[in-house]
Amino acid sequence: MKDITMASHSTSVISLIGMPGSGKSTVGVLLAKRLGLAFVDTDLLIQEQERATLAEIIAAKGHEALRDIEEQVLLDMTIYPAIVSTGGSVVYSEAIMQRLAKASIVVYLRAQLSTVDYRISLAPDRGIASPGNHTLEDVYNERVPLYERYANITVDVDADDPEIIAGHIKSLLDAL
């Protein structure tokens, strides 16, 4: 592991978790601007390292390989004051989640299945790290308890636009 420079639960490092389509990247960028922090998208770090999209990695190596790569990238990355947008499958790694819990406040962007389904339909080429025989509902039902387990803060994202959600998260963080 590289250096973790922040104290436990520092408000200078915020990790966003949630299903694909919950808005981690969109809300994360807006929240980073509001807080004057850098923005790190771990899916992009994976894609840069592998020189392939998540969907291409899954197609070539399988969903387990993507999860292994995700774990390696998140355990090796330097954590510094930033908003960290994680991949949806990050909660399958106890090691990653322990590291994020130690270094950051973990915010779960909670979306209903219908919202996730709709948003994913707008980007059908996105890679979801799950067995091919799992439906989106299967993945959702498997992951939601994990997101809830690891979250310090949970924010519903179905009804509001990303700017409002970012403001709501900032208010919750300010109250800590």
Secondary structure as the mmCIF struct_conf table of DSSP 4:
data_model
#
loop_
_struct_conf.conf_type_id
_struct_conf.id
_struct_conf.beg_label_comp_id
_struct_conf.beg_label_asym_id
_struct_conf.beg_label_seq_id
_struct_conf.end_label_comp_id
_struct_conf.end_label_asym_id
_struct_conf.end_label_seq_id
STRN STRN1 ILE A 4 ILE A 4
BEND BEND1 MET A 6 MET A 6
HELX_LH_PP_P HELX_LH_PP_P1 ALA A 7 ALA A 7
TURN_TY1_P TURN_TY1_P1 SER A 8 HIS A 9
TURN_TY1_P TURN_TY1_P2 THR A 11 SER A 12
STRN STRN2 VAL A 13 ILE A 17
TURN_TY1_P TURN_TY1_P3 PRO A 20 GLY A 21
BEND BEND2 SER A 22 SER A 22
HELX_RH_AL_P HELX_RH_AL_P1 LYS A 24 LEU A 35
TURN_TY1_P TURN_TY1_P4 GLY A 36 GLY A 36
STRN STRN3 ALA A 38 ASP A 41
HELX_RH_AL_P HELX_RH_AL_P2 THR A 42 GLU A 50
TURN_TY1_P TURN_TY1_P5 ARG A 51 ARG A 51
BEND BEND3 ALA A 52 ALA A 52
HELX_RH_AL_P HELX_RH_AL_P3 LEU A 54 LYS A 61
HELX_RH_AL_P HELX_RH_AL_P4 HIS A 63 ASP A 76
BEND BEND4 MET A 77 MET A 77
HELX_LH_PP_P HELX_LH_PP_P2 THR A 78 THR A 78
STRN STRN4 ILE A 79 ILE A 79
BEND BEND5 PRO A 81 PRO A 81
STRN STRN5 ALA A 82 SER A 85
HELX_LH_PP_P HELX_LH_PP_P3 THR A 86 GLY A 87
HELX_RH_3T_P HELX_RH_3T_P1 GLY A 88 TYR A 92
HELX_RH_AL_P HELX_RH_AL_P5 GLU A 94 ALA A 103
BEND BEND6 SER A 104 SER A 104
STRN STRN6 ILE A 105 ARG A 110
HELX_RH_AL_P HELX_RH_AL_P6 LEU A 113 SER A 121
TURN_TY1_P TURN_TY1_P6 LEU A 122 LEU A 122
BEND BEND7 ALA A 123 ALA A 123
TURN_TY1_P TURN_TY1_P7 PRO A 124 ASP A 125
BEND BEND8 SER A 130 SER A 130
TURN_TY1_P TURN_TY1_P8 GLY A 132 ASN A 133
HELX_RH_AL_P HELX_RH_AL_P7 LEU A 136 TYR A 150
BEND BEND9 ASN A 152 ASN A 152
STRN STRN7 ILE A 153 ASP A 156
BEND BEND10 ASP A 158 ASP A 160
HELX_RH_AL_P HELX_RH_AL_P8 PRO A 162 ASP A 174
TURN_TY1_P TURN_TY1_P9 ALA A 175 ALA A 175
#
